[in-house]
Amino acid sequence: MKRIKIIAIVFFVLCTLGSCKTNNQNETIKIGALLSLTGDNAQQGNLAQNGILVAVDKINEEGGINGKKIKLVIEDTRTDANGTITAMNKIAKLDKVSGIIVTGDTELPIVNQLADNYGIPIIATICTGMIDKNRSDLVFRYCYNEEQEDRYMMRFIKQDLNISKMALIYPNSTAGQAFYSYSKKYIDANEIKIVADIPYDIQTSNIQRENAIKIITAKPEIICARGFGSSLDALLKHISELGYRGRIIGDLSLSVPSAVKNTNGILNGAYIVASDLDLKSENKEIATYASLYKTKYGIDPCFWDAIAYDSFIYLCYALNRSEKESIPFKDAIFSTKPNNLLLGNNWFDSGNDVNFQMHMFEMTNGELTRIK
């Protein structure tokens, strides 16, 4: 009888240990992704989703976050403020995610307002708009911001192109006013004259011809186009149809396929300020990513998916360090310096925005060539 009891105890202990081991192996950590999968920013949002899914596979193959495999919770913001609020509340309250990645300028100010309510660290990407007031300590941006863009663009217009007269077009919205304020700051600093100042209505694309006539009448040497979506596309198309033959300058939003397709060729020769994914690089990380991406999706990767990939990798590495070392996320992200990012060593050093390396590109038939 005594021998049977000992065997039973040993069997119970072994089963318990085996059960614990299985539970640890099956433990997951939820990460939320707020993506503009529909609406005006859907192309960038869906490409971002592609890059994030490749990053999830990579992190899980490496062992996850502190031994826990990632369970990704994706919500569509619809490129809309109300959609963003609904999606944010769901993943925070119901899904109880441990970290969030979010894309888009529409979404950024919304998640910034809600971040402190939930105490969840957030990395935002594919968004350039500035948040000058009440910036949450939990919101980090892995993308160049508007001030970095405008500083680079206006210096290029003045010093490299020797242009002194420009038209400035931007959304008639809160985000558009932010675009305007930073553009104007560096326009004035470089002594460039604004001959046409056009805030366009982002909700209606069928009334842009009047704005186009104002721009053509002002005879600018270059047009700085800010924002994205169907209203901007319609305005640029009307400007082209009215005979404008000068250059356009803006950010990567002008390079999405829908913009190139719907603007009557006006973006051929446009100057685009951005960072880039160099697929011709000998960097092994880029080569591996490009191969995995093409196998998974049947197309070559681009900047949009790459920046989302890098953002997600950064978020996961910082979460891993925060949990492993029992330190606040902010301390973890400032001390995390990944050397396997696709877009280079763009790190968080002290501020909540990464200081991205900027380049100037010329667009021909939708393809970008770096010129500076």
C-alpha positions as CSV (number, residue, x, y, z in Angstrom):
1,M,0.0,0.0,0.0
2,K,2.8,2.4,0.9
3,R,4.5,1.7,-2.4
4,I,1.3,2.4,-4.3
5,K,0.9,5.8,-2.5
6,I,4.4,6.8,-3.4
7,I,3.9,5.9,-7.1
8,A,0.6,7.8,-7.1
9,I,2.3,10.9,-5.6
10,V,5.1,10.8,-8.1
11,F,2.6,10.3,-10.9
12,F,0.6,13.3,-9.7
13,V,3.7,15.5,-9.4
14,L,4.9,14.6,-12.9
15,C,1.4,15.3,-14.4
16,T,1.2,18.6,-12.6
17,L,4.7,19.7,-13.9
18,G,3.8,18.5,-17.4
19,S,0.6,20.4,-17.2
20,C,2.4,23.6,-16.1
21,K,4.9,23.2,-18.9
22,T,2.1,22.9,-21.4
23,N,0.3,26.0,-20.1
24,N,3.5,28.1,-20.2
25,Q,4.0,27.0,-23.8
26,N,0.5,27.9,-24.7
27,E,0.5,31.3,-23.0
28,T,-0.2,34.3,-25.2
29,I,0.0,38.0,-25.1
30,K,-2.5,40.2,-27.0
31,I,-1.3,43.1,-29.1
32,G,-3.8,45.4,-30.7
33,A,-3.6,46.8,-34.2
34,L,-5.8,49.8,-35.1
35,L,-5.6,50.0,-38.9
36,S,-7.3,52.1,-41.5
37,L,-8.4,49.1,-43.6
38,T,-11.3,51.0,-45.2
39,G,-11.8,54.7,-46.0
40,D,-9.5,57.2,-47.6
41,N,-6.3,55.7,-46.0
42,A,-7.2,52.1,-46.8
43,Q,-4.3,51.4,-49.1
44,Q,-1.7,52.3,-46.5
45,G,-3.6,50.5,-43.8
46,N,-3.8,47.3,-45.7
47,L,-0.2,47.4,-46.6
48,A,0.7,48.1,-43.0
49,Q,-1.4,45.0,-42.0
50,N,0.8,42.9,-44.4
51,G,4.0,44.1,-42.7
52,I,2.7,43.6,-39.2
53,L,1.6,40.0,-40.0
54,V,5.2,39.3,-41.2
55,A,6.5,40.8,-38.0
56,V,4.2,38.7,-35.8
57,D,5.5,35.5,-37.5
58,K,9.1,36.7,-36.8
59,I,8.6,37.5,-33.2
60,N,6.7,34.3,-32.5
61,E,9.4,32.3,-34.2
62,E,12.0,34.0,-31.9
63,G,10.0,32.8,-28.9
64,G,7.4,35.6,-28.5
65,I,7.4,38.3,-25.9
66,N,9.1,37.0,-22.7
67,G,8.2,33.5,-23.8
68,K,4.6,34.3,-24.7
69,K,3.3,34.0,-28.3
70,I,1.6,37.0,-29.8
71,K,-2.1,37.0,-30.5
72,L,-2.8,39.9,-32.8
73,V,-6.2,41.7,-32.5
74,I,-6.9,43.7,-35.6
75,E,-9.6,46.4,-35.7
76,D,-10.6,48.6,-38.6
77,T,-10.7,52.3,-37.8
78,R,-12.4,53.1,-41.2
79,T,-10.1,56.2,-41.4
80,D,-12.6,57.8,-39.2
81,A,-12.6,59.4,-35.7
82,N,-15.7,57.6,-34.5
83,G,-14.4,54.3,-35.9
84,T,-11.1,54.9,-34.1
85,I,-12.9,55.5,-30.8
86,T,-15.0,52.3,-31.1
87,A,-11.9,50.2,-32.1
88,M,-9.8,51.6,-29.3
89,N,-12.4,51.0,-26.6
90,K,-12.9,47.5,-27.8
91,I,-9.3,46.3,-27.8
92,A,-8.6,48.1,-24.5
93,K,-11.7,47.1,-22.6
94,L,-12.7,43.8,-24.1
95,D,-9.6,42.3,-25.6
96,K,-7.3,43.8,-22.8
97,V,-4.3,44.1,-25.1
98,S,-0.8,44.8,-23.7
99,G,0.3,47.1,-26.4
100,I,-1.1,48.8,-29.5
101,I,0.1,49.8,-33.0
102,V,-2.0,52.4,-34.8
103,T,-1.8,53.9,-38.3
104,G,-3.0,57.2,-39.7
105,D,-3.2,60.9,-39.0
106,T,-7.0,60.7,-38.4
107,E,-6.3,58.1,-35.7
108,L,-3.3,59.6,-33.9
109,P,-5.0,62.4,-32.0
110,I,-7.9,60.1,-31.0
111,V,-5.7,57.4,-29.5
112,N,-3.6,60.2,-27.9
113,Q,-6.7,61.4,-26.1
114,L,-7.7,57.9,-24.9
115,A,-4.2,56.5,-24.1
116,D,-4.0,57.7,-20.5
117,N,-7.5,56.2,-19.7
118,Y,-6.2,52.7,-20.4
119,G,-2.5,52.9,-19.6
120,I,-1.5,50.9,-22.7
121,P,1.7,51.8,-24.6
122,I,1.1,52.8,-28.2
123,I,3.3,53.1,-31.2
124,A,1.8,55.1,-34.0
125,T,3.1,55.0,-37.6
126,I,2.2,56.2,-41.1
127,C,1.2,59.5,-39.5
128,T,3.0,62.8,-39.7
129,G,0.6,65.2,-37.9
130,M,1.9,67.1,-34.9
131,I,0.4,66.9,-31.4
132,D,1.5,70.2,-29.8
133,K,-0.6,70.0,-26.6
134,N,-1.4,67.3,-24.1
135,R,0.8,64.6,-25.7
136,S,0.4,61.4,-23.8
137,D,3.6,59.8,-22.4
138,L,2.3,56.5,-23.6
139,V,2.1,57.5,-27.3
140,F,5.3,57.0,-29.4
141,R,5.6,57.8,-33.1
142,Y,7.7,55.6,-35.4
143,C,7.5,57.8,-38.5
144,Y,8.9,61.1,-39.6
145,N,6.7,63.9,-38.4
146,E,5.3,67.0,-40.1
147,E,7.9,69.4,-38.8
148,Q,10.7,67.1,-40.1
149,E,9.0,66.9,-43.5
150,D,8.4,70.7,-43.9
151,R,11.8,71.7,-42.8
152,Y,13.3,69.4,-45.4
153,M,10.9,70.3,-48.2
154,M,11.1,74.0,-47.9
155,R,14.8,74.0,-47.8
156,F,14.9,71.8,-50.9
157,I,12.5,74.2,-52.7
158,K,14.6,77.2,-52.0
159,Q,18.1,75.9,-52.1
160,D,18.0,73.1,-54.6
161,L,15.2,74.3,-57.0
162,N,15.7,78.1,-56.4
163,I,11.9,78.6,-56.4
164,S,10.4,81.5,-54.6
165,K,6.6,81.3,-55.5
166,M,4.4,78.4,-54.5
167,A,0.8,77.4,-54.0
168,L,0.0,75.6,-50.7
169,I,-3.0,73.2,-50.6
170,Y,-4.0,71.4,-47.4
171,P,-7.1,69.9,-45.8
172,N,-9.8,72.2,-44.4
173,S,-9.7,70.4,-41.0
174,T,-7.9,70.4,-37.7
175,A,-5.2,68.2,-39.1
176,G,-5.0,70.5,-42.1
177,Q,-4.4,73.5,-39.9
178,A,-1.5,71.7,-38.3
179,F,-0.1,71.0,-41.8
180,Y,-0.5,74.7,-42.6
181,S,1.2,76.0,-39.4
182,Y,4.4,73.9,-39.9
183,S,4.5,74.5,-43.6
184,K,4.1,78.2,-43.1
185,K,6.9,78.2,-40.5
186,Y,9.4,76.9,-42.9
187,I,8.0,78.7,-45.9
188,D,8.7,82.0,-44.1
189,A,12.1,80.8,-42.9
190,N,13.1,80.2,-46.5
191,E,11.6,83.4,-47.8
192,I,9.2,81.6,-50.2
193,K,6.1,83.5,-51.3
194,I,2.7,81.8,-51.1
195,V,0.7,83.0,-54.2
196,A,-2.2,80.7,-53.5
197,D,-3.4,79.5,-50.1
198,I,-6.1,76.8,-50.6
199,P,-7.7,74.8,-47.8
200,Y,-9.8,72.1,-49.5
201,D,-12.9,70.4,-48.2
202,I,-12.0,66.8,-47.4
203,Q,-15.6,65.6,-47.5
204,T,-16.5,66.6,-51.1
205,S,-14.4,65.9,-54.1
206,N,-16.9,67.3,-56.7
207,I,-16.3,71.0,-55.9
208,Q,-12.6,71.3,-56.4
209,R,-12.6,72.9,-59.8
210,E,-13.0,76.4,-58.3
211,N,-10.0,75.9,-56.1
212,A,-8.0,74.7,-59.2
213,I,-8.9,77.9,-61.1
214,K,-7.6,80.0,-58.2
215,I,-4.3,78.1,-58.2
216,I,-3.8,78.3,-62.0
217,T,-4.6,82.1,-61.9
218,A,-1.9,82.6,-59.3
219,K,0.8,81.1,-61.5
220,P,2.9,79.3,-58.9
221,E,6.2,77.8,-59.8
222,I,5.5,74.7,-57.6
223,I,2.5,73.4,-55.7
224,C,3.0,71.9,-52.2
225,A,0.2,69.4,-51.7
226,R,-0.6,68.2,-48.2
227,G,-3.1,65.6,-47.0
228,F,-4.5,62.6,-48.9
229,G,-7.6,61.0,-50.3
230,S,-10.3,61.6,-53.0
231,S,-10.7,65.3,-52.5
232,L,-7.0,66.0,-52.9
233,D,-6.9,63.7,-55.9
234,A,-9.9,65.6,-57.5
235,L,-8.2,68.9,-56.9
236,L,-5.0,67.8,-58.5
237,K,-6.8,66.3,-61.4
238,H,-8.6,69.6,-62.1
239,I,-5.3,71.5,-61.8
240,S,-3.8,69.2,-64.5
241,E,-6.8,69.5,-66.8
242,L,-6.6,73.3,-66.6
243,G,-3.1,73.1,-68.0
244,Y,-0.7,73.3,-65.1
245,R,2.8,72.1,-66.1
246,G,4.8,72.9,-63.0
247,R,6.0,70.6,-60.3
248,I,4.2,69.1,-57.3
249,I,5.9,68.4,-54.0
250,G,4.5,66.5,-51.0
251,D,4.9,63.4,-48.9
252,L,4.5,59.7,-49.6
253,S,0.7,60.0,-49.6
254,L,1.0,61.2,-53.2
255,S,2.7,58.0,-54.2
256,V,-0.1,55.6,-53.4
257,P,-1.5,53.9,-56.5
258,S,-5.0,55.5,-56.2
259,A,-3.4,59.0,-56.2
260,V,-1.2,58.3,-59.2
261,K,-4.1,56.8,-61.1
262,N,-6.7,59.4,-60.3
263,T,-4.8,62.7,-60.9
264,N,-4.5,62.8,-64.7
265,G,-0.7,62.4,-64.7
266,I,0.1,65.6,-62.7
267,L,2.2,63.6,-60.2
268,N,4.6,62.4,-62.9
269,G,7.8,64.2,-61.9
270,A,6.5,65.1,-58.5
271,Y,9.0,65.5,-55.6
272,I,8.3,63.3,-52.7
273,V,10.0,63.7,-49.3
274,A,10.3,60.4,-47.4
275,S,12.4,57.6,-46.1
276,D,12.6,54.5,-48.2
277,L,13.0,50.7,-48.3
278,D,16.0,50.0,-50.4
279,L,15.3,46.6,-52.0
280,K,18.6,46.7,-53.8
281,S,20.5,46.9,-50.6
282,E,22.8,44.1,-49.5
283,N,21.3,44.2,-46.0
284,K,20.3,40.6,-45.1
285,E,17.3,41.7,-43.0
286,I,15.8,43.5,-46.0
287,A,16.5,40.5,-48.3
288,T,14.9,38.1,-45.9
289,Y,11.9,40.3,-45.3
290,A,11.4,40.9,-49.1
291,S,11.5,37.1,-49.7
292,L,9.0,36.3,-46.9
293,Y,6.8,39.1,-48.0
294,K,6.7,38.1,-51.7
295,T,6.1,34.5,-50.7
296,K,3.2,35.5,-48.4
297,Y,1.5,38.1,-50.6
298,G,2.8,37.6,-54.2
299,I,4.1,41.2,-54.5
300,D,7.3,43.1,-53.6
301,P,7.2,45.0,-50.3
302,C,7.3,48.8,-50.1
303,F,7.8,51.6,-47.6
304,W,4.3,51.4,-46.1
305,D,4.5,47.7,-45.0
306,A,8.2,48.1,-44.0
307,I,7.5,51.0,-41.6
308,A,4.7,49.1,-40.0
309,Y,6.9,46.0,-39.7
310,D,9.7,48.1,-38.0
311,S,7.1,49.8,-35.7
312,F,5.7,46.4,-34.6
313,I,9.2,45.0,-34.0
314,Y,10.1,48.0,-31.9
315,L,6.9,47.7,-29.9
316,C,7.5,44.0,-29.2
317,Y,11.1,44.4,-28.2
318,A,10.3,47.2,-25.8
319,L,7.4,45.3,-24.3
320,N,9.7,42.3,-23.8
321,R,12.4,44.4,-22.1
322,S,9.7,46.2,-19.9
323,E,8.3,42.9,-18.7
324,K,11.6,41.0,-18.4
325,E,13.4,43.8,-16.4
326,S,10.3,45.1,-14.6
327,I,10.8,48.6,-15.8
328,P,8.3,51.2,-17.2
329,F,7.7,50.9,-21.0
330,K,9.1,54.4,-21.6
331,D,12.4,53.4,-20.0
332,A,12.4,50.2,-22.0
333,I,11.8,51.8,-25.4
334,F,14.5,54.4,-24.8
335,S,17.0,51.7,-24.0
336,T,16.0,49.4,-26.8
337,K,18.1,49.8,-30.0
338,P,17.1,47.2,-32.6
339,N,19.8,46.6,-35.2
340,N,17.5,44.6,-37.5
341,L,15.1,47.4,-38.6
342,L,14.4,47.6,-42.4
343,L,14.5,51.4,-42.6
344,G,17.8,51.9,-40.7
345,N,18.7,52.8,-37.2
346,N,15.8,55.1,-36.5
347,W,15.7,54.9,-32.7
348,F,13.9,56.5,-29.8
349,D,16.6,58.3,-27.9
350,S,14.8,60.7,-25.5
351,G,11.6,62.1,-27.2
352,N,8.4,60.3,-28.1
353,D,9.0,60.8,-31.9
354,V,11.8,59.0,-33.8
355,N,14.1,61.4,-35.6
356,F,13.9,59.8,-39.1
357,Q,16.5,60.2,-41.8
358,M,14.8,62.1,-44.7
359,H,15.4,61.9,-48.4
360,M,14.0,63.5,-51.6
361,F,12.6,61.4,-54.4
362,E,11.3,62.0,-57.9
363,M,8.3,60.1,-59.0
364,T,8.0,58.7,-62.5
365,N,5.0,56.5,-63.4
366,G,4.4,55.8,-59.8
367,E,8.0,54.7,-59.1
368,L,10.3,56.7,-56.8
369,T,14.0,57.4,-57.5
370,R,16.0,59.0,-54.8
371,I,17.7,62.2,-55.9
372,K,18.9,63.5,-52.6
